[in-house]
Amino acid sequence: MKHRELARVRSTQYAIRSTTRLVGLLGWPVAHSLSPRMHNAAYAALGLDWAYLPLPVAPGRVGDAVRGLAALGFAGANVTVPHKEAVLPFLDELTPVAQAIAAVNTIVVRPDGSLLGDNTDGAGFMADLGEHGLEVGRGRAQTSADKVITQDHSRSSAFIRVQSVVVLGAGGAARGVAYALAQAGADVTIANRTLDKAQALCQTMIAALPQAAGRVLAARWPDDLPALAAKATLIVNTTSLGLHEGDPLPWDAAIPFRPGQVVYDLIYNRPTELLALARAGGATAIPGLGMLIHQGALAAALWTGHDAGELARWMRKELETS
Ligand code: ATR
């Protein structure tokens, strides 16, 4: 396609009219985010008259920004670092999951102007695990239907049941992931450099999910990693280690990964050393791009009423083709 034609198509795709429904991303900073691109591409592909705007909001202005959403006619917003907890006092209602993990990544402006806080991070993570052929918790036994779905699945080569999980880190990114895993029935050990934070997260989760008592434990990072590595099927990095080249590993390089294990790194901006170590040991290595896509698609489904799977397909297409 000629350059001028491409420019014309792009400008048509992202045209904002008086009828356009608006959503956006509240964060600080937001310039690096892939969300506007993937949302706008999916809306355009599906013929939805919606636009997704980056909304940089300085710390200290969060209340003004959240209250302004309804006044400005926004249908909702995503919330990212560092505002996921700060928005809570300005919302009218929280979904059970947002309440349980005390963090919101999606705000829905309801028809009466009231604000609902939700969190699609954990569900997005679980959706991506499913897409890679992973089933969490004891659940039902594998049936022939599962096999058909698994074999038919373009992204998964084998069906893996996950019971024992190690979550590396106990910060904001760990919450949604650990909660979703515990809710699905996994045994979850949260290994963190600061043990107190891992213990506090366990207590928060057990308070919200009493059925998970005994299945959610805190451990010392890195001292307890050898023992945890021996039994874990899934290891999830939620720490910030790996975001930048030259970062130390969030793991101990002397502990090899092995075939049958899955290592999931929430980091998606670069190929991390952790995932390289996983591959070297014969483990399955999964970067966090799929989680980004699915949490976004689930949020967009809440706002637009459109099918999350279809939104996710277009978002993936946009991010994978450039
Ligand atoms: P986020 O909201 O993105 O999860 P965070 O709340 O700052 O960010 O949490 C970062 C996580 O990475 C924490 O679990 C942190 O461990 P501590 O609780 O001990 O601070 C972990 N982390 C960051 N830098 C680390 C390092 N150099 N070594 C080990 N863990 C680190």
Boltz pocket constraint, residues with backbone or C-beta under 6 A from the ligand:
constraints:
  - pocket:
      binder: B
      contacts: [[A, 168], [A, 169], [A, 170], [A, 171], [A, 172], [A, 173], [A, 174], [A, 192], [A, 193], [A, 194], [A, 197], [A, 238], [A, 239], [A, 240], [A, 241]]
      max_distance: 6.0
